Amino acid sequence: MTKKLYYIKKGRRYEPVSEYDSDLLDSFHKGTHLVQVYPGGSSRRYNIDPAYAVMIAAGRVAEDAISRVIMQASDMRPKSAPITQEQKDAWEHLVKVFGPEARYLKWPSAREACEKAVEAMRVEADKLLKNESVRQAYEHFLLLAELAKDHSTEVDR
């Protein structure tokens, strides 16, 4: 249990401004939560539907792979031929009209694009799972997936 109080100096006095509590930081609110630990980090998803835990976990794992593919596919690289004078003039005109900020293009990161894709997948799954037959098939899938898991590496508790 680690608690630290942080202060700010106001004039000649120090006033408390925030408190760090490791127990509070690692606590969970009421509900079902998914915690994943992976090399280099961890993620937490709060208040999830337990029926979607496998899908959410798989989506989280897939975010890394999908992000890598998106980055490779959208990697900026020089064209095989240099730009023409007409293209250069058009670019300079764009900068003149939009201002110097137009020299720097901005787009979502591969990670942001992937997170949006996974969220869209979750939304579509929510729609599908409203159908009783689909929900039952999904529950059967979860059961079979659990039975098919290789439990030989799990630590006895």
Secondary structure as the mmCIF struct_conf table of DSSP 4:
data_model
#
loop_
_struct_conf.conf_type_id
_struct_conf.id
_struct_conf.beg_label_comp_id
_struct_conf.beg_label_asym_id
_struct_conf.beg_label_seq_id
_struct_conf.end_label_comp_id
_struct_conf.end_label_asym_id
_struct_conf.end_label_seq_id
STRN STRN1 LYS A 3 LYS A 10
TURN_TY1_P TURN_TY1_P1 GLY A 11 ARG A 12
STRN STRN2 ARG A 13 ASP A 21
HELX_RH_AL_P HELX_RH_AL_P1 SER A 22 LEU A 25
TURN_TY1_P TURN_TY1_P2 ASP A 26 ASP A 26
BEND BEND1 LYS A 30 GLY A 31
STRN STRN3 LEU A 34 TYR A 38
TURN_TY1_P TURN_TY1_P3 PRO A 39 GLY A 40
STRN STRN4 GLY A 41 ARG A 45
BEND BEND2 ASN A 47 ASN A 47
HELX_RH_3T_P HELX_RH_3T_P1 PRO A 50 TYR A 52
HELX_RH_AL_P HELX_RH_AL_P2 ALA A 53 ALA A 73
TURN_TY1_P TURN_TY1_P4 SER A 74 SER A 74
BEND BEND3 SER A 80 ALA A 81
HELX_LH_PP_P HELX_LH_PP_P1 PRO A 82 THR A 84
HELX_RH_AL_P HELX_RH_AL_P3 GLN A 85 PHE A 98
HELX_RH_3T_P HELX_RH_3T_P2 PRO A 100 ARG A 103
BEND BEND4 TYR A 104 TYR A 104
HELX_RH_AL_P HELX_RH_AL_P4 ALA A 110 LEU A 128
TURN_TY1_P TURN_TY1_P5 LEU A 129 LYS A 130
BEND BEND5 ASN A 131 ASN A 131
HELX_RH_AL_P HELX_RH_AL_P5 GLU A 132 ALA A 148
BEND BEND6 LYS A 149 LYS A 149
TURN_TY1_P TURN_TY1_P6 SER A 152 THR A 153
BEND BEND7 GLU A 154 GLU A 154
HELX_LH_PP_P HELX_LH_PP_P2 VAL A 155 ASP A 156
#
